[in-house]
Each structure stands twice: as C-alpha cells, then as structure tokens.
C-alpha cells in the first residue's frame, strides 16, 4: 500500500477545498470499498480526507413529501429508518440484502453510490483492465465473465455495478446532491453514471473534487407498494447475479403506475423504462409482465457464459410483479 496522509474534515467547504487542489486525494467515508482497493493496489491516494464527522448524517422529510438522505448516513441507519421503511420499502430491502451487518454499520450512502466494480480483472493489478488502466484491454470479454453485463456494455468493459441500494434509488428517481469549490449542484441518478462506451474509467458525471452531500427521493406514492428481490450464488453475504426493484399500482386490474430497475446486469443500476412503458395501461397479469420483461431485455447482448442472465431476469421480474399484484388485490 502506498503511504498516505490522513486528515479529518471539519466542514464541507474545507473538505472540497482539499480535493480541489490535490487530485491524488480521496474522500473517506466508511472505507468498506476504498480501503480494500488500497490494499490491493488498485487505488493509490496520496491523502485521505475523512468526511464521516460532517453533519450529513440525517434522513429528513422534504417539503414536497419525499426524503432527503445525508451522504454519511450509514446503510444500517438508512434501512432501519421508519420513513424509509414506510415510504420506500424496496430501499430498505435492498440495503439489507447487501453486505453483512458489520459492513452496513460502516458503509455510507455516498460511498455506496461510488463503490467500484468487483470484477476480478479490475481488482487484480497483474491483469489488464480498461477501467483501471485505460487502453489496456478488457480480458473479461474472452475470459471469465459469468457475472458480466448483458445491458449497456461495450467491447471496452463488461463489468457490472455491485450496489443493491443503487437499484432501488434508480427505480424511485433519486437525485444526487453534491458540493464543489465552485458551489452546489445535483444530478439525477439516471445521469450520475456515465455510459461505458470506450471510456469505462470515467464512471460518474461528478465534477472533479465533488463531495456527495445527500440523495433526495421525490414523493412517489407507488413506492409504498414496492419490493426488492436479489438472486445470488449463496444465501450469505454475496453480490447479486441479478436483482430487481419494483413498485406497482393496480386499480381495477389495470397497471396505473409502475417503477422497475435492474441490478447486476450493467455498469450502473439499470432503470427499466421500456418495461415500464410496456406495462402502463395493461392488465396486471403474467402475460403483460412477461411482455414487459421481453421489451426491456430485447437489447441484451450477453456473452457466451452469462447468457443465463436474460431468462433469469425475465423470470425474476415476472415473479416479483406477480407478488406485488397479488398483494395489491388482497
């Protein structure tokens, strides 16, 4: 591990001032991803700026009726918050599906969004990786890619984003708030992650040195009727091979509102807008749910050893929407 300096930020302006002048500095939240990458030699910051003591650890109701979640709120506190459980149950379920209890006690909301892929080629510095060393290649295309992307990938990178929490946030139109030395800004989560293209090392649209300060969820009555479902290779702590966050509003047997996002199928949490458009106004039945899944997965481009993800995601979405429909009609 490279030697590094450590300092604790006293306020937000002070934190962003450091990152604005030192491109080799990194913010430190819970450290559950960054420290691992430092140990592996993937990340080599010259300075860590600890932001855990900043006053960004509250979950608050917004005047519009949504929620504002501070960037240093821990995953455990987020999952346990009564308003999150009541208004966005899929978010609680997604957070509880990720990592272990000990890690959730440390991990933060801002850090979760910025966590990097768990692709084995990325985390092994003896291997080429376009995300780690631009232009070096993507050996996963011809190599081990069982858990690689089937949507939105490119020849430059087929890695998937590992977040569970981000999938639920994507389904509910989350907005990321940040601060730089030039002032405050925000990005819709749909714009927060860059498309892979031929620059997979450019992962987010955050300005250089930006500090995430909060994530805002707009009011969404349909979100109160939501669930998160994750498929993994073992029941204990493991990353997803496929996941779905979905919310469904059914009246008189017809879909009136729906939100869907996929996880572990792309370089970012994948909002399934084609599926949503297919479902609106349709009967809330298995045939419609299957058509919606097919509409979203029509653009899938699996590799030889991850083609199983396409039927897996179809079946997962149909099953989850069926559960939500049955719950709505009880």
Number of C-alpha atoms within 10 A of each C-alpha: 13 10 9 12 10 14 14 16 20 15 12 18 15 14 25 23 15 20 22 16 11 14 13 13 20 22 26 22 25 24 19 18 19 22 16 13 19 15 12 14 15 18 18 19 20 15 20 20 21 19 22 21 13 17 15 18 20 16 21 15 15 14 8 9 14 19 21 20 25 24 29 25 24 24 26 21 19 24 22 13 12 14 16 21 16 13 21 28 22 30 27 25 21 24 25 20 22 21 18 13 14 9 17 22 14 17 22 27 28 26 23 24 26 18 15 21 18 16 19 14 22 23 19 15 14 8 15 18 25 19 24 20 15 16 15 13 17 22 19 23 18 10 10 14 20 16 25 27 28 25 23 19 24 20 13 23 25 27 31 26 27 27 24 31 26 27 30 36 25 25 28 27 18 20 21 25 24 21 21 21 19 11 10 13 15 18 16 15 25 18 14 17 19 17 19 22 14 16 16 24 18 16 17 16 14 22 11 12 22 23 24 26 23 24 25 24 22 16 18 17 15 19 24 17 21 26 24 26 21 20 19 13 10 9 8 11 13 15 22 23 23 20 26 29 33 28 28 29 22 22 15 9 15 16 20 17 19 22 25 26 25 30 31 30 30 23 28 32 29 23 25 22 17 16 24 22 16 18 26 18 14 17 17 24 17 14 11 19 25 19 16 24 24 19 19 21 20 11 11 18 16 20 18 11 15 18 17 15 22 21 13 14 24 19 14 20 25 20 16 21 26 17 14 20 23 13 12 14 10 5
